[in-house]
Amino acid sequence: MAAQKPDATSSQTYPQLVKEIRAKRLKPVYLLHGEEGYYIDELVNLFENLLPEEERDFNLYTLYGPETGVETVMDVCQRLPMMAAHQIVILKEAQAVRADSLNKLHHYAERPNPSTVLVIACRGEKAKGKELTDAVKKNGVIFESKRVTERNILPVISDLIKDKRMSVDPKALSMLRDYIGTDLSRLYNEIDKLAFILGPNAMITPEAIERNIGISKDYNNFELLDALNNRNAAKAMTIVEYFRNNPKNNPTIVTVTMLFNHYANLLIYHYTRDKSPSGYLDALGLRANETWRLRNYEIGARNYNVRQTLEIISAIRECDCRSKGIGSRQDAYDLLKDLIFRILTSSGIIRM
């Protein structure tokens, strides 16, 4: 289980890195940094539990950046493991170490001890220090944990489901996004639950989500958007009333955010010069396997022209402000109902 001789690979995705660590194909140095703390916490936990329990007292060192000098870290890394193939040294909270001081670790990273695995965890921000990052690129692995946003959460969910050897229905995918949002801890827990219940090679359907997670397959943001795209007023208003009666699973802030993202993207769709599927995918920042998402914008563009789309975006912004108590004390669901009415009756006149 000794650390492998470094090769040209310096960066990996989270699933790839987890697979490598679990298989104990280890590198001498790991730099984990970035804004999204969840992935860094999970990887550190993986390293902490990599050694057998009987070896941890002698060969697992957990150091904290604010309390430990860089020279001490390097001294510990140069030690030999006790009755084991290697030792693991984890430097937590490295983001709290001054950049010029942390950068001194490049002296060790340039010639790491082959019987030590050093893990540098900068949680919440990128590591500063070009010499350190260059040395880790050469001899180890750099993992940047990028912040997950509403815009890029769908690929994260899709990749996680694929990693669990399952597939997902487009509507079910949107339901998961709307219900869980960017809470990665909750997302992984819910997908793990579905993987356990449904088993390998299963398709995650809206029915499976309704049955096992508790989101309605008929009354959700996906169905609301479908009703608005098709100007189905009766269905849209029925869904809003369901939301009002089930506020815990249907907070208005999530719905308003979803509507804003959709109509902002619809405006991009209208103005995209390259009208081919690849042109739309590129303009909207979608991946090649997400052509199914263009269907929503195609339908929306037929029913809402550019001026109407601009009017709707203005109405959504106004609703968002009022829901936060700016210029209004109306109930959030009354505001949402009014917004849905304004979307359905939009004429292309922007209220100032």
C-alpha positions as a printed Julia matrix, in Angstrom:
352×3 Matrix{Float64}:
   0.0    0.0     0.0
   3.0    2.29   -0.43
   2.56   5.51   -2.34
   2.98   5.05   -6.06
   5.7    6.67   -8.06
   4.21   9.9    -9.46
   3.16  10.14  -13.08
   1.96  12.93  -15.36
  -1.58  12.97  -13.91
  -1.99  15.92  -11.53
  -5.76  16.51  -11.32
  -8.81  14.25  -11.18
 -12.57  14.48  -10.73
 -14.08  13.67   -7.34
 -15.43  10.21   -8.36
 -12.09   9.32   -9.98
 -10.16  10.4    -6.91
 -12.43   8.47   -4.54
 -11.97   5.35   -6.67
  -8.17   5.73   -6.65
  -8.0    6.24   -2.88
 -10.27   3.3    -2.12
  -8.15   1.11   -4.39
  -5.1    2.38   -2.43
  -3.4    3.64   -5.57
  -1.91   6.53   -3.67
   0.34   9.45   -4.57
   2.87  11.06   -2.19
   1.14  14.47   -2.05
  -2.46  15.67   -2.39
  -3.56  19.29   -2.49
  -7.31  19.58   -1.87
  -8.58  23.13   -2.25
 -11.56  25.16   -3.46
 -14.8   26.8    -2.4
 -16.98  23.67   -2.07
 -16.2   22.24    1.36
 -18.27  19.05    1.06
 -15.92  17.21   -1.3
 -12.84  18.2     0.7
 -14.41  16.98    3.96
 -15.34  13.65    2.37
 -11.87  13.11    0.89
 -10.16  13.95    4.19
 -12.48  11.5     5.94
 -11.53   8.87    3.35
  -7.81   9.38    4.03
  -8.38   9.31    7.81
 -10.02   5.9     7.57
  -7.63   4.42    5.02
  -5.3    2.78    7.54
  -6.41  -0.23    9.61
  -7.51   0.87   13.07
  -4.51  -0.76   14.75
  -2.09   1.35   12.64
  -3.68   4.75   13.15
  -2.15   5.56   16.55
   1.36   5.35   15.1
   0.98   6.23   11.41
  -1.86   8.76   11.11
  -0.97  12.39   11.9
  -3.69  15.05   11.86
  -2.17  18.53   12.0
  -3.93  21.9    11.99
  -2.64  24.8     9.93
  -3.14  27.61   12.47
  -1.38  25.61   15.2
   1.42  23.85   13.3
   4.45  25.41   11.65
   5.31  24.35    8.1
   8.71  23.12    9.31
   6.95  20.76   11.73
   4.78  19.41    8.92
   7.86  18.65    6.83
   9.63  17.02    9.78
   6.66  14.71   10.4
   6.5   13.81    6.69
  10.16  12.74    6.71
   9.62  10.18    9.44
   9.42   6.49    8.64
   6.19   4.61    9.27
   6.1    2.3    12.28
   5.57  -1.36   11.37
   3.61  -0.38    8.26
   4.14   0.35    4.58
   3.44   4.05    4.94
   2.1    6.86    7.1
  -0.6    9.44    6.35
  -0.13  13.09    7.3
  -3.15  15.39    6.99
  -2.76  19.15    7.24
  -6.24  20.54    7.95
  -7.3   24.2     7.75
  -4.36  24.99    5.51
  -6.34  27.95    4.18
  -5.61  29.69    7.51
  -1.84  29.54    6.93
  -0.2   32.6     5.4
   0.34  32.1     1.66
   4.1   32.67    1.81
   4.42  30.2     4.7
   2.26  27.49    3.08
   4.2   27.9    -0.14
   7.34  26.68    1.7
   5.87  23.18    1.55
   7.07  23.13   -2.06
  10.5   22.17   -0.68
   8.99  18.91    0.56
   6.57  18.4    -2.36
   9.46  18.57   -4.84
  11.1   15.54   -3.17
   8.44  13.79   -1.08
   9.1   10.84    1.18
   7.8    7.77   -0.76
   6.54   6.16    2.46
   4.41   9.2     3.39
   1.09  10.39    1.96
   0.72  14.12    2.67
  -2.78  15.61    2.34
  -3.02  19.42    2.34
  -6.64  20.55    2.83
  -7.49  24.18    2.04
 -11.23  24.23    2.74
 -13.24  27.09    1.3
 -10.66  28.72   -0.93
  -7.94  28.04   -3.47
  -4.4   27.47   -2.26
  -2.02  30.33   -2.95
   1.59  29.72   -3.9
   2.74  28.88   -7.41
   5.8   26.92   -6.31
   3.7   24.61   -4.12
   1.07  23.96   -6.79
   3.77  23.36   -9.43
   5.51  20.83   -7.17
   2.25  19.0    -6.39
   1.36  18.94  -10.09
   4.65  17.22  -10.74
   4.61  14.7    -7.91
   1.04  14.29   -6.74
  -2.6   15.26   -7.24
  -4.35  18.61   -7.14
  -8.1   18.5    -6.61
 -10.04  21.77   -6.93
 -13.43  21.53   -5.28
 -15.46  24.05   -7.26
 -18.6   25.64   -5.86
 -21.78  23.96   -7.02
 -24.43  26.43   -8.23
 -28.02  26.22   -9.44
 -26.62  26.47  -12.97
 -24.29  23.46  -12.77
 -26.05  21.21  -10.23
 -27.8   19.05  -12.87
 -24.55  17.56  -14.26
 -23.43  16.87  -10.67
 -26.65  14.94   -9.97
 -26.41  13.09  -13.31
 -22.79  12.06  -12.7
 -23.57  10.88   -9.18
 -26.47   8.74  -10.41
 -24.27   7.31  -13.16
 -21.57   6.56  -10.6
 -24.18   4.51   -8.7
 -24.8    2.53  -11.93
 -28.32   3.92  -12.36
 -30.06   6.14  -14.89
 -32.6    8.91  -14.41
 -35.69  10.21  -16.17
 -35.37  13.93  -17.18
 -38.41  14.89  -15.1
 -37.05  12.99  -12.09
 -33.71  14.76  -12.52
 -35.44  18.16  -12.38
 -37.44  17.07   -9.34
 -34.23  16.19   -7.49
 -32.66  19.51   -8.44
 -35.66  21.52   -7.24
 -36.13  19.55   -4.03
 -32.5   19.27   -2.92
 -30.84  22.26   -4.58
 -27.08  22.61   -4.03
 -26.99  20.89   -0.62
 -24.44  18.2    -1.55
 -24.63  16.33    1.74
 -28.38  15.93    1.37
 -28.03  15.11   -2.33
 -25.58  12.26   -1.7
 -27.76  10.89    1.1
 -30.89  10.86   -1.07
 -29.11   9.25   -4.04
 -27.56   6.64   -1.73
 -31.04   5.9    -0.4
 -32.44   5.46   -3.94
 -29.47   3.29   -4.94
 -30.04   1.03   -1.93
 -33.79   0.73   -2.54
 -33.81   0.46   -6.35
 -30.55  -1.44   -6.9
 -28.01  -1.35   -9.77
 -29.13  -0.59  -13.34
 -32.44   0.87  -12.13
 -34.09   3.91  -13.69
 -34.93   6.69  -11.23
 -38.44   7.78  -12.2
 -40.78  10.48  -10.82
 -42.82   7.66   -9.26
 -39.73   6.31   -7.47
 -38.94   9.77   -6.09
 -42.52  10.3    -4.93
 -42.59   6.88   -3.26
 -39.16   7.04   -1.58
 -38.37  10.72   -1.06
 -41.82  12.25   -0.78
 -41.9   14.75   -3.66
 -45.14  14.81   -5.62
 -44.71  13.67   -9.22
 -47.69  15.78  -10.33
 -47.24  18.96   -8.29
 -43.66  20.21   -8.54
 -41.59  22.89  -10.24
 -41.04  20.73  -13.33
 -44.82  20.44  -13.85
 -45.31  24.15  -13.09
 -42.76  25.12  -15.73
 -44.38  22.75  -18.21
 -47.78  24.39  -17.54
 -46.34  27.88  -18.0
 -44.49  26.92  -21.18
 -47.78  25.66  -22.63
 -49.81  28.54  -21.14
 -51.98  26.08  -19.23
 -53.4   28.48  -16.63
 -55.64  25.98  -14.83
 -52.8   23.52  -14.23
 -50.35  26.26  -13.16
 -52.76  27.73  -10.59
 -53.61  24.27   -9.23
 -49.91  23.58   -8.66
 -49.44  26.91   -6.86
 -52.33  26.06   -4.52
 -50.72  22.68   -3.84
 -47.48  24.49   -2.99
 -49.4   26.75   -0.59
 -50.83  23.72    1.22
 -47.45  21.92    1.29
 -44.97  24.72    2.03
 -42.3   22.52    3.63
 -41.45  20.74    0.37
 -42.25  23.7    -1.89
 -40.62  26.93   -0.66
 -41.38  29.89   -2.9
 -37.74  30.98   -3.04
 -36.84  27.75   -4.87
 -39.71  28.22   -7.34
 -38.9   31.87   -8.01
 -35.2   31.01   -8.55
 -36.16  28.22  -10.97
 -38.45  30.59  -12.91
 -35.76  33.27  -13.12
 -33.15  30.8   -14.39
 -35.55  29.42  -16.98
 -36.62  32.78  -18.42
 -33.07  34.18  -18.3
 -32.01  31.15  -20.35
 -35.03  31.61  -22.63
 -33.77  35.13  -23.4
 -30.37  33.65  -24.31
 -32.18  31.08  -26.48
 -34.01  33.88  -28.34
 -30.8   35.78  -29.04
 -28.6   32.82  -29.98
 -27.44  33.26  -33.58
 -26.47  29.66  -34.2
 -29.87  27.94  -34.2
 -28.44  24.42  -34.36
 -28.68  22.15  -31.28
 -24.93  22.48  -30.7
 -25.23  26.26  -30.97
 -27.95  26.37  -28.34
 -26.08  23.98  -26.06
 -22.96  26.13  -26.24
 -24.87  29.38  -25.64
 -26.71  27.93  -22.63
 -23.62  26.26  -21.16
 -25.1   22.77  -21.48
 -23.3   19.5   -22.16
 -23.62  17.51  -25.39
 -25.82  14.88  -23.7
 -28.31  17.49  -22.47
 -30.13  18.15  -25.74
 -33.36  17.05  -24.01
 -33.25  20.29  -22.01
 -33.6   22.34  -25.2
 -37.2   21.12  -25.56
 -38.36  23.39  -22.72
 -36.82  26.44  -24.37
 -38.16  25.5   -27.8
 -41.71  25.37  -26.43
 -41.21  28.48  -24.34
 -39.87  30.46  -27.3
 -43.01  29.66  -29.29
 -45.28  31.01  -26.56
 -43.21  33.92  -25.23
 -41.41  36.33  -27.56
 -38.41  38.45  -26.57
 -40.45  41.37  -25.22
 -42.67  39.05  -23.21
 -39.61  37.28  -21.82
 -38.12  40.6   -20.72
 -41.42  41.55  -19.09
 -41.51  38.21  -17.24
 -37.93  38.6   -15.97
 -38.87  42.05  -14.66
 -41.94  40.59  -12.92
 -39.85  37.82  -11.33
 -37.36  40.33   -9.95
 -40.22  42.38   -8.52
 -41.73  39.27   -6.91
 -38.35  38.34   -5.41
 -37.98  41.79   -3.83
 -41.52  41.77   -2.45
 -41.1   38.28   -1.02
 -38.17  39.67    1.01
 -40.39  42.4     2.46
 -39.29  45.19    0.13
 -42.4   47.25   -0.63
 -44.84  44.49    0.36
 -46.08  42.4     3.26
 -48.11  39.99    1.17
 -48.05  36.26    1.79
 -45.3   34.57   -0.25
 -47.75  32.26   -2.02
 -50.07  35.18   -2.89
 -47.04  36.85   -4.46
 -46.22  33.65   -6.35
 -49.81  33.34   -7.58
 -49.71  36.95   -8.79
 -46.39  36.24  -10.56
 -47.82  33.2   -12.33
 -50.8   35.31  -13.49
 -48.44  37.99  -14.82
 -46.38  35.36  -16.69
 -49.45  33.83  -18.29
 -50.86  37.23  -19.31
 -47.57  38.84  -20.36
 -47.95  41.12  -23.36
 -44.44  42.47  -23.77
 -44.94  45.67  -21.78
 -42.3   46.12  -19.07
 -43.57  47.84  -15.92
 -41.13  50.42  -14.56
